[in-house]
Amino acid sequence: MAKNRTNVTWNHPWTKRQFLMIGGGIGVIVLGFVLLATGMGSEWDNPLAVDIAPVVLVLGYCIVIPLAIMYGGKDREA
């Protein structure tokens, strides 16, 4: 018994721009960890490691990556 099957094409829901934004967010996170590692050799008096690195990490994790995921781009026809 052969059922009538229709071929359904599936398009990836994310655009190239979203992938680039996620890549940028990962770059921001890596930069935050590199800044955090600048205080490893000495005592924790390095302002890059204590003040700047946590802000950069929060920006990457809480702003850039979620914006890249939620970015709609152009509306596609269903």
PDB file of N, CA, C, O and CB in Angstrom:
ATOM      1  N   MET A   1       0.831  -1.166   0.000  1.00  0.00           N
ATOM      2  CA  MET A   1       0.000   0.000   0.000  1.00  0.00           C
ATOM      3  C   MET A   1       0.885   1.242   0.000  1.00  0.00           C
ATOM      4  O   MET A   1       1.646   1.481   0.937  1.00  0.00           O
ATOM      5  CB  MET A   1      -0.950  -0.009   1.202  1.00  0.00           C
ATOM      6  N   ALA A   2       0.774   1.990  -1.020  1.00  0.00           N
ATOM      7  CA  ALA A   2       1.558   3.209  -1.139  1.00  0.00           C
ATOM      8  C   ALA A   2       0.696   4.402  -0.748  1.00  0.00           C
ATOM      9  O   ALA A   2      -0.380   4.621  -1.304  1.00  0.00           O
ATOM     10  CB  ALA A   2       2.109   3.374  -2.576  1.00  0.00           C
ATOM     11  N   LYS A   3       1.182   5.152   0.202  1.00  0.00           N
ATOM     12  CA  LYS A   3       0.470   6.350   0.630  1.00  0.00           C
ATOM     13  C   LYS A   3       1.000   7.536  -0.174  1.00  0.00           C
ATOM     14  O   LYS A   3       2.162   7.574  -0.578  1.00  0.00           O
ATOM     15  CB  LYS A   3       0.636   6.591   2.169  1.00  0.00           C
ATOM     16  N   ASN A   4       0.136   8.469  -0.382  1.00  0.00           N
ATOM     17  CA  ASN A   4       0.582   9.680  -1.065  1.00  0.00           C
ATOM     18  C   ASN A   4       1.444  10.498  -0.105  1.00  0.00           C
ATOM     19  O   ASN A   4       0.973  10.965   0.932  1.00  0.00           O
ATOM     20  CB  ASN A   4      -0.635  10.518  -1.577  1.00  0.00           C
ATOM     21  N   ARG A   5       2.703  10.659  -0.468  1.00  0.00           N
ATOM     22  CA  ARG A   5       3.619  11.425   0.366  1.00  0.00           C
ATOM     23  C   ARG A   5       4.026  12.682  -0.383  1.00  0.00           C
ATOM     24  O   ARG A   5       4.283  12.670  -1.587  1.00  0.00           O
ATOM     25  CB  ARG A   5       4.864  10.582   0.756  1.00  0.00           C
ATOM     26  N   THR A   6       4.073  13.726   0.350  1.00  0.00           N
ATOM     27  CA  THR A   6       4.557  14.966  -0.247  1.00  0.00           C
ATOM     28  C   THR A   6       5.950  15.242   0.285  1.00  0.00           C
ATOM     29  O   THR A   6       6.243  15.014   1.458  1.00  0.00           O
ATOM     30  CB  THR A   6       3.599  16.156   0.056  1.00  0.00           C
ATOM     31  N   ASN A   7       6.787  15.728  -0.586  1.00  0.00           N
ATOM     32  CA  ASN A   7       8.140  16.068  -0.162  1.00  0.00           C
ATOM     33  C   ASN A   7       8.117  17.412   0.542  1.00  0.00           C
ATOM     34  O   ASN A   7       7.688  18.422  -0.015  1.00  0.00           O
ATOM     35  CB  ASN A   7       9.114  16.095  -1.367  1.00  0.00           C
ATOM     36  N   VAL A   8       8.585  17.399   1.766  1.00  0.00           N
ATOM     37  CA  VAL A   8       8.622  18.613   2.557  1.00  0.00           C
ATOM     38  C   VAL A   8      10.077  19.027   2.672  1.00  0.00           C
ATOM     39  O   VAL A   8      10.918  18.262   3.145  1.00  0.00           O
ATOM     40  CB  VAL A   8       7.965  18.411   3.966  1.00  0.00           C
ATOM     41  N   THR A   9      10.362  20.228   2.240  1.00  0.00           N
ATOM     42  CA  THR A   9      11.729  20.727   2.380  1.00  0.00           C
ATOM     43  C   THR A   9      11.825  21.507   3.676  1.00  0.00           C
ATOM     44  O   THR A   9      10.923  22.261   4.040  1.00  0.00           O
ATOM     45  CB  THR A   9      12.141  21.613   1.164  1.00  0.00           C
ATOM     46  N   TRP A  10      12.922  21.312   4.354  1.00  0.00           N
ATOM     47  CA  TRP A  10      13.138  21.969   5.626  1.00  0.00           C
ATOM     48  C   TRP A  10      14.262  22.974   5.447  1.00  0.00           C
ATOM     49  O   TRP A  10      15.353  22.629   4.994  1.00  0.00           O
ATOM     50  CB  TRP A  10      13.465  20.943   6.749  1.00  0.00           C
ATOM     51  N   ASN A  11      13.988  24.199   5.802  1.00  0.00           N
ATOM     52  CA  ASN A  11      14.994  25.251   5.757  1.00  0.00           C
ATOM     53  C   ASN A  11      15.448  25.550   7.167  1.00  0.00           C
ATOM     54  O   ASN A  11      14.643  25.599   8.097  1.00  0.00           O
ATOM     55  CB  ASN A  11      14.447  26.525   5.071  1.00  0.00           C
ATOM     56  N   HIS A  12      16.745  25.750   7.317  1.00  0.00           N
ATOM     57  CA  HIS A  12      17.276  26.075   8.637  1.00  0.00           C
ATOM     58  C   HIS A  12      16.702  27.419   9.080  1.00  0.00           C
ATOM     59  O   HIS A  12      16.687  28.363   8.290  1.00  0.00           O
ATOM     60  CB  HIS A  12      18.837  26.113   8.623  1.00  0.00           C
ATOM     61  N   PRO A  13      16.233  27.526  10.309  1.00  0.00           N
ATOM     62  CA  PRO A  13      15.565  28.757  10.736  1.00  0.00           C
ATOM     63  C   PRO A  13      16.510  29.937  10.958  1.00  0.00           C
ATOM     64  O   PRO A  13      16.057  31.080  11.009  1.00  0.00           O
ATOM     65  CB  PRO A  13      14.810  28.497  11.995  1.00  0.00           C
ATOM     66  N   TRP A  14      17.805  29.684  11.090  1.00  0.00           N
ATOM     67  CA  TRP A  14      18.742  30.769  11.332  1.00  0.00           C
ATOM     68  C   TRP A  14      19.363  31.229  10.037  1.00  0.00           C
ATOM     69  O   TRP A  14      19.534  30.449   9.101  1.00  0.00           O
ATOM     70  CB  TRP A  14      19.821  30.342  12.311  1.00  0.00           C
ATOM     71  N   THR A  15      19.699  32.505   9.991  1.00  0.00           N
ATOM     72  CA  THR A  15      20.317  33.077   8.805  1.00  0.00           C
ATOM     73  C   THR A  15      21.828  33.151   9.000  1.00  0.00           C
ATOM     74  O   THR A  15      22.353  32.892  10.084  1.00  0.00           O
ATOM     75  CB  THR A  15      19.734  34.477   8.503  1.00  0.00           C
ATOM     76  N   LYS A  16      22.499  33.508   7.928  1.00  0.00           N
ATOM     77  CA  LYS A  16      23.952  33.649   7.991  1.00  0.00           C
ATOM     78  C   LYS A  16      24.337  34.747   8.980  1.00  0.00           C
ATOM     79  O   LYS A  16      25.337  34.643   9.689  1.00  0.00           O
ATOM     80  CB  LYS A  16      24.530  33.958   6.594  1.00  0.00           C
ATOM     81  N   ARG A  17      23.527  35.794   9.011  1.00  0.00           N
ATOM     82  CA  ARG A  17      23.806  36.910   9.922  1.00  0.00           C
ATOM     83  C   ARG A  17      23.739  36.455  11.380  1.00  0.00           C
ATOM     84  O   ARG A  17      24.548  36.890  12.200  1.00  0.00           O
ATOM     85  CB  ARG A  17      22.812  38.061   9.682  1.00  0.00           C
ATOM     86  N   GLN A  18      22.785  35.588  11.706  1.00  0.00           N
ATOM     87  CA  GLN A  18      22.690  35.078  13.077  1.00  0.00           C
ATOM     88  C   GLN A  18      23.914  34.250  13.440  1.00  0.00           C
ATOM     89  O   GLN A  18      24.422  34.357  14.557  1.00  0.00           O
ATOM     90  CB  GLN A  18      21.420  34.239  13.250  1.00  0.00           C
ATOM     91  N   PHE A  19      24.390  33.433  12.520  1.00  0.00           N
ATOM     92  CA  PHE A  19      25.592  32.654  12.796  1.00  0.00           C
ATOM     93  C   PHE A  19      26.802  33.560  13.005  1.00  0.00           C
ATOM     94  O   PHE A  19      27.643  33.285  13.860  1.00  0.00           O
ATOM     95  CB  PHE A  19      25.861  31.675  11.656  1.00  0.00           C
ATOM     96  N   LEU A  20      26.891  34.631  12.235  1.00  0.00           N
ATOM     97  CA  LEU A  20      27.992  35.579  12.420  1.00  0.00           C
ATOM     98  C   LEU A  20      27.878  36.293  13.761  1.00  0.00           C
ATOM     99  O   LEU A  20      28.887  36.541  14.421  1.00  0.00           O
ATOM    100  CB  LEU A  20      28.016  36.604  11.278  1.00  0.00           C
ATOM    101  N   MET A  21      26.664  36.622  14.165  1.00  0.00           N
ATOM    102  CA  MET A  21      26.470  37.268  15.462  1.00  0.00           C
ATOM    103  C   MET A  21      26.831  36.324  16.605  1.00  0.00           C
ATOM    104  O   MET A  21      27.415  36.756  17.600  1.00  0.00           O
ATOM    105  CB  MET A  21      25.021  37.743  15.609  1.00  0.00           C
ATOM    106  N   ILE A  22      26.492  35.050  16.477  1.00  0.00           N
ATOM    107  CA  ILE A  22      26.866  34.077  17.508  1.00  0.00           C
ATOM    108  C   ILE A  22      28.381  33.922  17.550  1.00  0.00           C
ATOM    109  O   ILE A  22      28.970  33.812  18.625  1.00  0.00           O
ATOM    110  CB  ILE A  22      26.190  32.708  17.246  1.00  0.00           C
ATOM    111  N   GLY A  23      29.008  33.913  16.378  1.00  0.00           N
ATOM    112  CA  GLY A  23      30.476  33.854  16.342  1.00  0.00           C
ATOM    113  C   GLY A  23      31.098  35.067  17.013  1.00  0.00           C
ATOM    114  O   GLY A  23      32.096  34.945  17.723  1.00  0.00           O
ATOM    115  N   GLY A  24      30.510  36.242  16.789  1.00  0.00           N
ATOM    116  CA  GLY A  24      30.997  37.439  17.475  1.00  0.00           C
ATOM    117  C   GLY A  24      30.799  37.354  18.973  1.00  0.00           C
ATOM    118  O   GLY A  24      31.656  37.793  19.740  1.00  0.00           O
ATOM    119  N   GLY A  25      29.677  36.793  19.397  1.00  0.00           N
ATOM    120  CA  GLY A  25      29.425  36.611  20.830  1.00  0.00           C
ATOM    121  C   GLY A  25      30.424  35.657  21.460  1.00  0.00           C
ATOM    122  O   GLY A  25      30.883  35.878  22.581  1.00  0.00           O
ATOM    123  N   ILE A  26      30.760  34.600  20.741  1.00  0.00           N
ATOM    124  CA  ILE A  26      31.774  33.670  21.251  1.00  0.00           C
ATOM    125  C   ILE A  26      33.125  34.369  21.324  1.00  0.00           C
ATOM    126  O   ILE A  26      33.903  34.134  22.248  1.00  0.00           O
ATOM    127  CB  ILE A  26      31.866  32.406  20.356  1.00  0.00           C
ATOM    128  N   GLY A  27      33.402  35.232  20.344  1.00  0.00           N
ATOM    129  CA  GLY A  27      34.645  36.009  20.392  1.00  0.00           C
ATOM    130  C   GLY A  27      34.692  36.944  21.589  1.00  0.00           C
ATOM    131  O   GLY A  27      35.743  37.094  22.214  1.00  0.00           O
ATOM    132  N   VAL A  28      33.564  37.579  21.920  1.00  0.00           N
ATOM    133  CA  VAL A  28      33.499  38.456  23.089  1.00  0.00           C
ATOM    134  C   VAL A  28      33.727  37.648  24.365  1.00  0.00           C
ATOM    135  O   VAL A  28      34.412  38.113  25.277  1.00  0.00           O
ATOM    136  CB  VAL A  28      32.137  39.187  23.150  1.00  0.00           C
ATOM    137  N   ILE A  29      33.166  36.457  24.436  1.00  0.00           N
ATOM    138  CA  ILE A  29      33.345  35.600  25.611  1.00  0.00           C
ATOM    139  C   ILE A  29      34.802  35.167  25.748  1.00  0.00           C
ATOM    140  O   ILE A  29      35.354  35.168  26.848  1.00  0.00           O
ATOM    141  CB  ILE A  29      32.432  34.364  25.521  1.00  0.00           C
ATOM    142  N   VAL A  30      35.417  34.799  24.635  1.00  0.00           N
ATOM    143  CA  VAL A  30      36.833  34.417  24.677  1.00  0.00           C
ATOM    144  C   VAL A  30      37.683  35.599  25.128  1.00  0.00           C
ATOM    145  O   VAL A  30      38.608  35.435  25.925  1.00  0.00           O
ATOM    146  CB  VAL A  30      37.307  33.912  23.291  1.00  0.00           C
ATOM    147  N   LEU A  31      37.370  36.794  24.618  1.00  0.00           N
ATOM    148  CA  LEU A  31      38.090  37.992  25.052  1.00  0.00           C
ATOM    149  C   LEU A  31      37.929  38.206  26.554  1.00  0.00           C
ATOM    150  O   LEU A  31      38.887  38.581  27.230  1.00  0.00           O
ATOM    151  CB  LEU A  31      37.592  39.229  24.285  1.00  0.00           C
ATOM    152  N   GLY A  32      36.736  37.973  27.079  1.00  0.00           N
ATOM    153  CA  GLY A  32      36.522  38.113  28.519  1.00  0.00           C
ATOM    154  C   GLY A  32      37.356  37.140  29.324  1.00  0.00           C
ATOM    155  O   GLY A  32      37.893  37.503  30.370  1.00  0.00           O
ATOM    156  N   PHE A  33      37.474  35.904  28.852  1.00  0.00           N
ATOM    157  CA  PHE A  33      38.301  34.941  29.572  1.00  0.00           C
ATOM    158  C   PHE A  33      39.784  35.258  29.453  1.00  0.00           C
ATOM    159  O   PHE A  33      40.544  35.013  30.389  1.00  0.00           O
ATOM    160  CB  PHE A  33      38.037  33.543  29.060  1.00  0.00           C
ATOM    161  N   VAL A  34      40.203  35.799  28.316  1.00  0.00           N
ATOM    162  CA  VAL A  34      41.609  36.214  28.173  1.00  0.00           C
ATOM    163  C   VAL A  34      41.906  37.365  29.130  1.00  0.00           C
ATOM    164  O   VAL A  34      42.952  37.377  29.780  1.00  0.00           O
ATOM    165  CB  VAL A  34      41.919  36.638  26.703  1.00  0.00           C
ATOM    166  N   LEU A  35      40.998  38.324  29.221  1.00  0.00           N
ATOM    167  CA  LEU A  35      41.191  39.415  30.171  1.00  0.00           C
ATOM    168  C   LEU A  35      41.192  38.904  31.601  1.00  0.00           C
ATOM    169  O   LEU A  35      41.948  39.399  32.437  1.00  0.00           O
ATOM    170  CB  LEU A  35      40.107  40.471  29.996  1.00  0.00           C
ATOM    171  N   LEU A  36      40.362  37.929  31.888  1.00  0.00           N
ATOM    172  CA  LEU A  36      40.319  37.347  33.228  1.00  0.00           C
ATOM    173  C   LEU A  36      41.630  36.638  33.555  1.00  0.00           C
ATOM    174  O   LEU A  36      42.060  36.626  34.709  1.00  0.00           O
ATOM    175  CB  LEU A  36      39.143  36.368  33.350  1.00  0.00           C
ATOM    176  N   ALA A  37      42.258  36.054  32.557  1.00  0.00           N
ATOM    177  CA  ALA A  37      43.505  35.327  32.780  1.00  0.00           C
ATOM    178  C   ALA A  37      44.694  36.258  32.978  1.00  0.00           C
ATOM    179  O   ALA A  37      45.764  35.790  33.367  1.00  0.00           O
ATOM    180  CB  ALA A  37      43.776  34.399  31.619  1.00  0.00           C
ATOM    181  N   THR A  38      44.553  37.552  32.729  1.00  0.00           N
ATOM    182  CA  THR A  38      45.678  38.461  32.924  1.00  0.00           C
ATOM    183  C   THR A  38      46.041  38.614  34.390  1.00  0.00           C
ATOM    184  O   THR A  38      47.142  39.071  34.697  1.00  0.00           O
ATOM    185  CB  THR A  38      45.362  39.816  32.335  1.00  0.00           C
ATOM    186  N   GLY A  39      45.178  38.257  35.282  1.00  0.00           N
ATOM    187  CA  GLY A  39      45.471  38.368  36.707  1.00  0.00           C
ATOM    188  C   GLY A  39      45.972  37.075  37.325  1.00  0.00           C
ATOM    189  O   GLY A  39      46.065  36.983  38.549  1.00  0.00           O
ATOM    190  N   MET A  40      46.296  36.080  36.524  1.00  0.00           N
ATOM    191  CA  MET A  40      46.680  34.777  37.070  1.00  0.00           C
ATOM    192  C   MET A  40      48.065  34.777  37.714  1.00  0.00           C
ATOM    193  O   MET A  40      48.258  34.123  38.739  1.00  0.00           O
ATOM    194  CB  MET A  40      46.638  33.739  35.980  1.00  0.00           C
ATOM    195  N   GLY A  41      49.018  35.483  37.149  1.00  0.00           N
ATOM    196  CA  GLY A  41      50.384  35.393  37.646  1.00  0.00           C
ATOM    197  C   GLY A  41      50.635  36.198  38.898  1.00  0.00           C
ATOM    198  O   GLY A  41      51.540  35.870  39.665  1.00  0.00           O
ATOM    199  N   SER A  42      49.877  37.221  39.124  1.00  0.00           N
ATOM    200  CA  SER A  42      50.109  38.089  40.272  1.00  0.00           C
ATOM    201  C   SER A  42      48.902  38.034  41.204  1.00  0.00           C
ATOM    202  O   SER A  42      47.983  37.231  41.045  1.00  0.00           O
ATOM    203  CB  SER A  42      50.385  39.545  39.818  1.00  0.00           C
ATOM    204  N   GLU A  43      48.956  38.919  42.171  1.00  0.00           N
ATOM    205  CA  GLU A  43      47.779  39.024  43.029  1.00  0.00           C
ATOM    206  C   GLU A  43      46.639  39.637  42.222  1.00  0.00           C
ATOM    207  O   GLU A  43      46.853  40.168  41.132  1.00  0.00           O
ATOM    208  CB  GLU A  43      48.083  39.877  44.303  1.00  0.00           C
ATOM    209  N   TRP A  44      45.448  39.559  42.757  1.00  0.00           N
ATOM    210  CA  TRP A  44      44.273  40.029  42.027  1.00  0.00           C
ATOM    211  C   TRP A  44      44.114  41.540  42.153  1.00  0.00           C
ATOM    212  O   TRP A  44      43.085  42.035  42.613  1.00  0.00           O
ATOM    213  CB  TRP A  44      43.014  39.324  42.534  1.00  0.00           C
ATOM    214  N   ASP A  45      45.159  42.267  41.735  1.00  0.00           N
ATOM    215  CA  ASP A  45      45.054  43.721  41.746  1.00  0.00           C
ATOM    216  C   ASP A  45      45.027  44.292  40.331  1.00  0.00           C
ATOM    217  O   ASP A  45      45.100  45.506  40.144  1.00  0.00           O
ATOM    218  CB  ASP A  45      46.211  44.326  42.529  1.00  0.00           C
ATOM    219  N   ASN A  46      44.923  43.420  39.344  1.00  0.00           N
ATOM    220  CA  ASN A  46      44.892  43.851  37.957  1.00  0.00           C
ATOM    221  C   ASN A  46      43.475  44.323  37.617  1.00  0.00           C
ATOM    222  O   ASN A  46      42.531  43.537  37.708  1.00  0.00           O
ATOM    223  CB  ASN A  46      45.344  42.700  37.006  1.00  0.00           C
ATOM    224  N   PRO A  47      43.309  45.604  37.224  1.00  0.00           N
ATOM    225  CA  PRO A  47      41.947  46.083  36.941  1.00  0.00           C
ATOM    226  C   PRO A  47      41.297  45.416  35.730  1.00  0.00           C
ATOM    227  O   PRO A  47      40.070  45.350  35.650  1.00  0.00           O
ATOM    228  CB  PRO A  47      41.973  47.571  36.724  1.00  0.00           C
ATOM    229  N   LEU A  48      42.099  44.923  34.787  1.00  0.00           N
ATOM    230  CA  LEU A  48      41.510  44.204  33.656  1.00  0.00           C
ATOM    231  C   LEU A  48      40.817  42.927  34.117  1.00  0.00           C
ATOM    232  O   LEU A  48      39.731  42.592  33.644  1.00  0.00           O
ATOM    233  CB  LEU A  48      42.585  43.871  32.615  1.00  0.00           C
ATOM    234  N   ALA A  49      41.453  42.221  35.042  1.00  0.00           N
ATOM    235  CA  ALA A  49      40.898  40.951  35.502  1.00  0.00           C
ATOM    236  C   ALA A  49      39.763  41.146  36.498  1.00  0.00           C
ATOM    237  O   ALA A  49      38.829  40.345  36.541  1.00  0.00           O
ATOM    238  CB  ALA A  49      41.987  40.105  36.128  1.00  0.00           C
ATOM    239  N   VAL A  50      39.836  42.195  37.290  1.00  0.00           N
ATOM    240  CA  VAL A  50      38.857  42.368  38.357  1.00  0.00           C
ATOM    241  C   VAL A  50      37.632  43.157  37.896  1.00  0.00           C
ATOM    242  O   VAL A  50      36.509  42.829  38.280  1.00  0.00           O
ATOM    243  CB  VAL A  50      39.501  43.064  39.538  1.00  0.00           C
ATOM    244  N   ASP A  51      37.831  44.184  37.087  1.00  0.00           N
ATOM    245  CA  ASP A  51      36.732  45.082  36.741  1.00  0.00           C
ATOM    246  C   ASP A  51      36.196  44.875  35.328  1.00  0.00           C
ATOM    247  O   ASP A  51      34.981  44.817  35.133  1.00  0.00           O
ATOM    248  CB  ASP A  51      37.180  46.501  36.896  1.00  0.00           C
ATOM    249  N   ILE A  52      37.065  44.765  34.359  1.00  0.00           N
ATOM    250  CA  ILE A  52      36.654  44.762  32.954  1.00  0.00           C
ATOM    251  C   ILE A  52      36.205  43.376  32.490  1.00  0.00           C
ATOM    252  O   ILE A  52      35.195  43.265  31.796  1.00  0.00           O
ATOM    253  CB  ILE A  52      37.796  45.254  32.075  1.00  0.00           C
ATOM    254  N   ALA A  53      36.923  42.332  32.853  1.00  0.00           N
ATOM    255  CA  ALA A  53      36.624  40.982  32.369  1.00  0.00           C
ATOM    256  C   ALA A  53      35.215  40.511  32.744  1.00  0.00           C
ATOM    257  O   ALA A  53      34.529  39.961  31.882  1.00  0.00           O
ATOM    258  CB  ALA A  53      37.643  40.007  32.918  1.00  0.00           C
ATOM    259  N   PRO A  54      34.750  40.695  33.975  1.00  0.00           N
ATOM    260  CA  PRO A  54      33.374  40.261  34.277  1.00  0.00           C
ATOM    261  C   PRO A  54      32.318  40.997  33.462  1.00  0.00           C
ATOM    262  O   PRO A  54      31.312  40.404  33.073  1.00  0.00           O
ATOM    263  CB  PRO A  54      33.087  40.456  35.748  1.00  0.00           C
ATOM    264  N   VAL A  55      32.537  42.286  33.200  1.00  0.00           N
ATOM    265  CA  VAL A  55      31.584  43.047  32.399  1.00  0.00           C
ATOM    266  C   VAL A  55      31.555  42.516  30.968  1.00  0.00           C
ATOM    267  O   VAL A  55      30.485  42.377  30.377  1.00  0.00           O
ATOM    268  CB  VAL A  55      31.940  44.546  32.411  1.00  0.00           C
ATOM    269  N   VAL A  56      32.723  42.224  30.415  1.00  0.00           N
ATOM    270  CA  VAL A  56      32.794  41.694  29.051  1.00  0.00           C
ATOM    271  C   VAL A  56      32.124  40.324  28.979  1.00  0.00           C
ATOM    272  O   VAL A  56      31.422  40.032  28.010  1.00  0.00           O
ATOM    273  CB  VAL A  56      34.263  41.598  28.578  1.00  0.00           C
ATOM    274  N   LEU A  57      32.331  39.486  29.987  1.00  0.00           N
ATOM    275  CA  LEU A  57      31.701  38.164  29.996  1.00  0.00           C
ATOM    276  C   LEU A  57      30.179  38.269  30.104  1.00  0.00           C
ATOM    277  O   LEU A  57      29.462  37.528  29.431  1.00  0.00           O
ATOM    278  CB  LEU A  57      32.251  37.325  31.154  1.00  0.00           C
ATOM    279  N   VAL A  58      29.683  39.172  30.935  1.00  0.00           N
ATOM    280  CA  VAL A  58      28.237  39.347  31.060  1.00  0.00           C
ATOM    281  C   VAL A  58      27.662  39.862  29.749  1.00  0.00           C
ATOM    282  O   VAL A  58      26.593  39.416  29.331  1.00  0.00           O
ATOM    283  CB  VAL A  58      27.897  40.314  32.215  1.00  0.00           C
ATOM    284  N   LEU A  59      28.351  40.798  29.087  1.00  0.00           N
ATOM    285  CA  LEU A  59      27.894  41.287  27.787  1.00  0.00           C
ATOM    286  C   LEU A  59      27.799  40.146  26.778  1.00  0.00           C
ATOM    287  O   LEU A  59      26.830  40.056  26.024  1.00  0.00           O
ATOM    288  CB  LEU A  59      28.836  42.379  27.263  1.00  0.00           C
ATOM    289  N   GLY A  60      28.803  39.280  26.767  1.00  0.00           N
ATOM    290  CA  GLY A  60      28.793  38.176  25.813  1.00  0.00           C
ATOM    291  C   GLY A  60      27.704  37.165  26.092  1.00  0.00           C
ATOM    292  O   GLY A  60      26.968  36.768  25.189  1.00  0.00           O
ATOM    293  N   TYR A  61      27.598  36.744  27.357  1.00  0.00           N
ATOM    294  CA  TYR A  61      26.639  35.702  27.708  1.00  0.00           C
ATOM    295  C   TYR A  61      25.190  36.199  27.748  1.00  0.00           C
ATOM    296  O   TYR A  61      24.279  35.481  27.336  1.00  0.00           O
ATOM    297  CB  TYR A  61      27.003  35.116  29.044  1.00  0.00           C
ATOM    298  N   CYS A  62      24.976  37.409  28.235  1.00  0.00           N
ATOM    299  CA  CYS A  62      23.612  37.869  28.496  1.00  0.00           C
ATOM    300  C   CYS A  62      23.051  38.814  27.443  1.00  0.00           C
ATOM    301  O   CYS A  62      21.843  39.048  27.417  1.00  0.00           O
ATOM    302  CB  CYS A  62      23.567  38.542  29.814  1.00  0.00           C
ATOM    303  N   ILE A  63      23.888  39.359  26.581  1.00  0.00           N
ATOM    304  CA  ILE A  63      23.379  40.304  25.595  1.00  0.00           C
ATOM    305  C   ILE A  63      23.646  39.838  24.172  1.00  0.00           C
ATOM    306  O   ILE A  63      22.709  39.720  23.383  1.00  0.00           O
ATOM    307  CB  ILE A  63      23.996  41.667  25.813  1.00  0.00           C
ATOM    308  N   VAL A  64      24.897  39.571  23.825  1.00  0.00           N
ATOM    309  CA  VAL A  64      25.234  39.291  22.424  1.00  0.00           C
ATOM    310  C   VAL A  64      24.655  37.959  21.961  1.00  0.00           C
ATOM    311  O   VAL A  64      24.010  37.903  20.913  1.00  0.00           O
ATOM    312  CB  VAL A  64      26.750  39.288  22.234  1.00  0.00           C
ATOM    313  N   ILE A  65      24.871  36.891  22.716  1.00  0.00           N
ATOM    314  CA  ILE A  65      24.375  35.567  22.308  1.00  0.00           C
ATOM    315  C   ILE A  65      22.841  35.531  22.267  1.00  0.00           C
ATOM    316  O   ILE A  65      22.290  35.050  21.276  1.00  0.00           O
ATOM    317  CB  ILE A  65      24.900  34.482  23.273  1.00  0.00           C
ATOM    318  N   PRO A  66      22.121  36.016  23.294  1.00  0.00           N
ATOM    319  CA  PRO A  66      20.654  36.011  23.184  1.00  0.00           C
ATOM    320  C   PRO A  66      20.117  36.879  22.046  1.00  0.00           C
ATOM    321  O   PRO A  66      19.132  36.512  21.405  1.00  0.00           O
ATOM    322  CB  PRO A  66      20.053  36.478  24.480  1.00  0.00           C
ATOM    323  N   LEU A  67      20.753  38.026  21.787  1.00  0.00           N
ATOM    324  CA  LEU A  67      20.314  38.848  20.660  1.00  0.00           C
ATOM    325  C   LEU A  67      20.523  38.121  19.337  1.00  0.00           C
ATOM    326  O   LEU A  67      19.697  38.219  18.430  1.00  0.00           O
ATOM    327  CB  LEU A  67      21.063  40.185  20.650  1.00  0.00           C
ATOM    328  N   ALA A  68      21.620  37.397  19.232  1.00  0.00           N
ATOM    329  CA  ALA A  68      21.880  36.653  18.001  1.00  0.00           C
ATOM    330  C   ALA A  68      20.849  35.546  17.810  1.00  0.00           C
ATOM    331  O   ALA A  68      20.434  35.276  16.682  1.00  0.00           O
ATOM    332  CB  ALA A  68      23.297  36.061  18.019  1.00  0.00           C
ATOM    333  N   ILE A  69      20.437  34.913  18.883  1.00  0.00           N
ATOM    334  CA  ILE A  69      19.444  33.841  18.779  1.00  0.00           C
ATOM    335  C   ILE A  69      18.072  34.413  18.446  1.00  0.00           C
ATOM    336  O   ILE A  69      17.340  33.839  17.639  1.00  0.00           O
ATOM    337  CB  ILE A  69      19.378  33.032  20.089  1.00  0.00           C
ATOM    338  N   MET A  70      17.721  35.535  19.058  1.00  0.00           N
ATOM    339  CA  MET A  70      16.384  36.100  18.868  1.00  0.00           C
ATOM    340  C   MET A  70      16.269  36.982  17.640  1.00  0.00           C
ATOM    341  O   MET A  70      15.158  37.352  17.260  1.00  0.00           O
ATOM    342  CB  MET A  70      15.995  36.888  20.071  1.00  0.00           C
ATOM    343  N   TYR A  71      17.367  37.325  17.016  1.00  0.00           N
ATOM    344  CA  TYR A  71      17.328  38.205  15.856  1.00  0.00           C
ATOM    345  C   TYR A  71      16.496  37.567  14.759  1.00  0.00           C
ATOM    346  O   TYR A  71      16.773  36.444  14.340  1.00  0.00           O
ATOM    347  CB  TYR A  71      18.749  38.512  15.348  1.00  0.00           C
ATOM    348  N   GLY A  72      15.488  38.270  14.297  1.00  0.00           N
ATOM    349  CA  GLY A  72      14.537  37.702  13.348  1.00  0.00           C
ATOM    350  C   GLY A  72      15.000  37.757  11.915  1.00  0.00           C
ATOM    351  O   GLY A  72      14.695  36.847  11.144  1.00  0.00           O
ATOM    352  N   GLY A  73      15.714  38.775  11.532  1.00  0.00           N
ATOM    353  CA  GLY A  73      16.091  38.919  10.127  1.00  0.00           C
ATOM    354  C   GLY A  73      14.872  39.228   9.287  1.00  0.00           C
ATOM    355  O   GLY A  73      13.901  39.800   9.781  1.00  0.00           O
ATOM    356  N   LYS A  74      14.916  38.857   8.033  1.00  0.00           N
ATOM    357  CA  LYS A  74      13.774  39.069   7.150  1.00  0.00           C
ATOM    358  C   LYS A  74      12.724  37.992   7.393  1.00  0.00           C
ATOM    359  O   LYS A  74      13.054  36.837   7.663  1.00  0.00           O
ATOM    360  CB  LYS A  74      14.218  39.070   5.671  1.00  0.00           C
ATOM    361  N   ASP A  75      11.471  38.379   7.296  1.00  0.00           N
ATOM    362  CA  ASP A  75      10.391  37.417   7.463  1.00  0.00           C
ATOM    363  C   ASP A  75      10.356  36.490   6.249  1.00  0.00           C
ATOM    364  O   ASP A  75      10.451  36.930   5.103  1.00  0.00           O
ATOM    365  CB  ASP A  75       9.026  38.140   7.651  1.00  0.00           C
ATOM    366  N   ARG A  76      10.220  35.216   6.529  1.00  0.00           N
ATOM    367  CA  ARG A  76      10.118  34.225   5.452  1.00  0.00           C
ATOM    368  C   ARG A  76       8.672  33.831   5.285  1.00  0.00           C
ATOM    369  O   ARG A  76       7.891  33.832   6.237  1.00  0.00           O
ATOM    370  CB  ARG A  76      10.993  32.978   5.743  1.00  0.00           C
ATOM    371  N   GLU A  77       8.332  33.496   4.069  1.00  0.00           N
ATOM    372  CA  GLU A  77       6.980  33.017   3.839  1.00  0.00           C
ATOM    373  C   GLU A  77       6.862  31.588   4.328  1.00  0.00           C
ATOM    374  O   GLU A  77       7.759  30.773   4.113  1.00  0.00           O
ATOM    375  CB  GLU A  77       6.604  33.117   2.350  1.00  0.00           C
ATOM    376  N   ALA A  78       5.768  31.288   4.979  1.00  0.00           N
ATOM    377  CA  ALA A  78       5.586  29.942   5.523  1.00  0.00           C
ATOM    378  C   ALA A  78       5.222  28.967   4.440  1.00  0.00           C
ATOM    379  O   ALA A  78       5.030  27.783   4.715  1.00  0.00           O
ATOM    380  CB  ALA A  78       4.520  29.935   6.600  1.00  0.00           C
TER     381      ALA A  78
END
